[in-house]
């Protein structure tokens, strides 16, 4: 405001309110979209009071309009409807309250809502929030199931009754929340986040019965879709009936056509599982019996073979063969040893006969020089040369005579 104030020179409240009002009066008219949460039409009054709310950000603003402005759309606008308002901001100085003075109100049609949902669907899909590889598998038998639904609703009754009928031991952690209107989105988000943080919850079901497109809009809210995408616990969407397809169906890990269908998909049927166990048990019993019978037939076939009827016969036959082979081996070895002994005797006799010692024993002598060489011819020695004579029983020295 460009004013100079201090603790010693403050502005009165009325002056501040007047200045704020003057600044707001300079603002132009704007188009505003929101959801009508409160609607007050007093009989005979010329002004209609509305509360316009943004459910995504939990912000509300008061709107006033002349009766003729509202009467133009009275048939199409009720509490909970989405509208677009052309209004000018106003400041009510006595109460210090901001409001919008509406000059025109337009209801948001179904076609426009569907077009916006389609744009949001493409945007979230491009981010990968609906990708199949993000889907988490559901547990086969959840011990604790989280359920988000309206208080005392048919959807809650359908899920609980059908699930307990299929598996009586299943337990539920129920969070009641508004499932339509302006409070639906924040309450459902809070319930989903609480169940996701619960350490015992194995799977979360978000359930609601059928309704119009406007009634199911909270389940296509971007904040709710992102909250479900961030969940660590598998989430099952069971909104409306088969034709209904809010964006929650696309981001959830499993889509059920109805709350009853969600109970069937989350909890197995105890009767079907018992039948499956009996079938598998019978199949296993037949398989084991078949194996035993086949092995028994093979055993009987082996027992009826001759070698099994007289098991010692094979040993006896092999014993005779072993004895014969041992006797033959001994004979062959004896012959070989005798032949080797005879050959050794003959070789020894020849060696002895050719030995120099045998020659010496017959009276011969061997003459050797000092260096050990043998004298073979008379011309190899000289007169007076000392030689060594070797005989059979030793040796002695000799001297060569002059002749």
Order of alpha helices (4+ residues) and beta strands (2+ residues): alpha-beta-beta-beta-alpha-beta-beta-alpha-beta-alpha-beta-alpha-beta-alpha-beta-alpha-beta-alpha-alpha-alpha-alpha-alpha-beta-beta-beta
